[in-house]
Amino acid sequence: MPRELFIVARDRMDLFEYLSQTFLEADAIRVVLDRRQGERRQQDAACPGDRRRADRRARPRIDAEIRSRGYAYLALA
């Protein structure tokens, strides 16, 4: 089971390939492409009956790292 995770920006296929090759033999490390896309909702207003308070997947620090470096590194517990 991976204990470390690299999330690579979708537009950095070169970095994804490099990290994948570098850690190919490392069972504790997993390299994945960022699968997230923009917001799926077309309107800013919440739908009636929408109970969600915030996007549960929002991770500002990870988003910032992916934008600035092209990847984010996470040590999993």
N, C-alpha and C positions, 0 to 999 in steps of 0.2 A: 504494500500500500504506500502511495507517495506521501512523503512528509514535507516536500518542498514543491512549489508550483511557480512556473513562469507563465504569465499571461502576456501574449505578444499581440501588438496592434495588427489589425487586419491588413493594413497597407505595408507591413514590414515582413513580407514573405521571406526575404533574405535573412533577416534575423531569426525568424522562426526555424528555417532550415538549418542555420548555423547552430542554434541552441539545441535543436533536436539531435543533430549529429554529435555534438559535444557531450550530451548527457544520454546518449543511446544506451549505454551499458549501466547507467545508474538507476537502479530500481526505486530508489527513494525520491527521485526527481521526475516531475512530469512537465512537459512543455505543451501549451495549448494556445490556439488562436482565440482572440477575443471575439466571441460570437454575437455580442450585443450590437444592436443597431439603434437608430433613433427611436424616439417615443412613438409607440404604435397609435396612440390616440390622435385624432385629427383636431379636436377642440381642446382648449385650455380648461374649460369648465368641466367639473365633475358631473357624471351622469347621476340622475336621481337614484337614490338607493345605493350609491357607491360608498362603501364603508372604509375603503383604504385611506389611511391618513398620509402615507408617503410611500414612495417606491421602495419596497423592501430590499431591492437589489442595489440600491444606490450606495456606492462606496467612493466618496469624494477623493480620498487619498490615492486609491488605486487608479481612478480615472485620471488624476493629475499625473501620476507616474507614467501611465501608458501614453498620454499626450506628450509629455516632455522627453521621455527616454525611449519610447517605442515598446516598452514592456513594463510589467510590474512583477515583483518577486514577493511570494508569500511563504512563510514558514507555517505549516499546518500543525495543529496541536495533536 
